[in-house]
Amino acid sequence: MLSTMHDMPLSLAHLLRYGSTVHAGAQVVTWTGSGSRRRTYAEVGRRCSALAHALRGLGIEGDDRVATYMWNNAEHLEAYLAVPAMGAVLHPLNIRLFPEQLIHIANHAEDRVIIVDGSLVPMLAPHLPRLETVEHVIVTGGPSSALAAPSGVTVHSYEELLAGRPDEFDWPEVDERSAAALCYTSGTTGEPKGVAYSHRSLWLHSMQVCMSDGANLRQGESALVVVPQFHVMAWGLPYAAFMIGASLVMPDRFLQPAPLAELIAAERPDFAAAVPTIWQGLLQHLKQHPQDISMLREVLIGGSAVPPSLMRAFEDDHHVTVLHAWGMTETSPLGSVARPPAEADGEERWRYRYSQGRFPASVQARLVDEQGRSVPHDGVSVGELCVRGPWIASSYYGVSAPDKFVDGWLRTGDVGMISEDGYLTLSDRVKDVIKSGGEWISSVDLENAVMGHPAVAGAAVIGIPDERWDERPLVVVVLHAGQAATPAELRDFLAASVARWQLPENWAFVSEIPTTSVGKYDKKQLRAEHRAGRFDVIRP
């Protein structure tokens, strides 16, 4: 028996129409460094129509790929909405990738158009001659004349291209399973790999972002989106905001602690999202330049494990709740969110909040051992996390990865445990866990413990070869300015919370820990630097 329901496709064209009319008065606010420029969602809708007409005029049809090379701002939001709504595929390019990776990605995706922020033209221009399929470059927020394009590539001004275009567009009906957007992994192992999100997956993911057990984005509030729009679609926040009627506050290129603090003071957002390194920098800035940020109802942090000390500091010092979440490019990215169960109280709530959270109903999860056998969800047994669901990738775009997608499940490469009530606690990445004397040491647990010391600004742990134990941890530490700590002092500090056999003997102090293009500590580079003998390793 079939249902009697309408089979209406879940398309981003409908989301664009809905948000720009029902939530017409909501705004996208772009920070300029000294103030804000504003557009209502109604204006955004009209400009999306003009952009779609302009792209049609450039020959964009079907599922042609339109790339962006931009900061978080109003124009980037317009591309987010217009490109998939017209049936094409949006491809946000990561501006922090190495040149060879950027070139590989653009060519692999077969991008035909790139929309680039004027301030980023000097970064993109040297690579254009090697982008094999690009025919047009559209420059926003700056003069198009600043870009000398290679033969076969035409340069346009974004505003000139939109000028005079109709402010209505006949948005096509597309199959909800069609690709709407394409993002690539950060390439920490091998070449970056593409994940093609469908209209359906983005729609369902947006609903989860708005749900109370998700990010709980709310109508009438404003969300500060610090997480880049090229990083897993800004965690789905732009689409969710258009769906629920929350205004968006975009920081553009002003991502340092001081301008972010100024932006928060000026716009007073209710919600914010960024990776841990952003909030660590802001927390340190607030220690030196106190200001009230308690208007932030919640701060969503993902991308890597959040140190408990960071969560406590925001709660105790600034009355801001940190919401821990887990996800990855392949999961759109919302996989789990650490909201405690209603019955939890006191310190028990913190135990849940420190975890990576509970999976929503649409995400199924299991743990497997090294032989691929299922591991119980008892809060004790450890295995590799596998997930599946309507916004979870089942393959990569144009690349075979049989070891990554097994029996209908995505093998995440994350190691951890799942409690009986469905909460995920990750202990490490498969490639980062340290095997010492036949036992496993979690680099994440050590990092969080070291970060609890008041003198420590950042800490990354990698395994290094050891003749007796096979591997032992090396702790790479950045200290706060004006602070001092010795390896012996830090080791004694860890002794209260870390098993004696796990206490690190190897320490290195650096001025900065390298990060990946999405703000995670780059342990691949740390291991390479250690092999090259670039660390002054100290043993207490």
Buried (B, 14 or more C-beta within 10 A) or exposed (E): EEEEEEEEBBBBBBBBBBBBEBBBEBBBBBBEEEEBEEBBBBBBBBBBBBBBBBBBEBEBEEBBBBBBBBBBBBBBBBBBBBBBBBBBBBBBBBBBBEEEBBBBBBBBBBBBBBBBBBBBBEBBBEBBBBBEBBBBBBBBBBEBEEBEBEEEBEBBBBBEBBEEBEBEBEBEEBEBEBBBBBBBBBBBEEBBBBBBBBBBBBBBBBBBBBBEBBBBBBBEBBBBBBBBBBBBBBBBBBBBBBBBBBBBBBBBBBBEBEBBBBBBEBBBBBBBBBBBBBBBBBBBBBEEEEEEBEBBBBBBBBBBBBBBBBBBBBBEEBEBBBBBBBBBBBBBBBBBBBBBEEEBEEEEBBBBBBBBBBBBEBBEBBBBEEEEEEBEBEEEEBBBBBBBBBBBBEBBBEEEBEEBBEEEBBBBBBBBBBBEEBBBBBBBBEEBBBEBEEEBBBBBBBBBBBBBBEBBBBBBBBBBEBEEBBBBBBBBBBBBEEEEBEBEEBBEBBEEEBEEEBBBBBBBBBEEBBBBBBBBBBBBBBBEBBEEEEBEBBEB
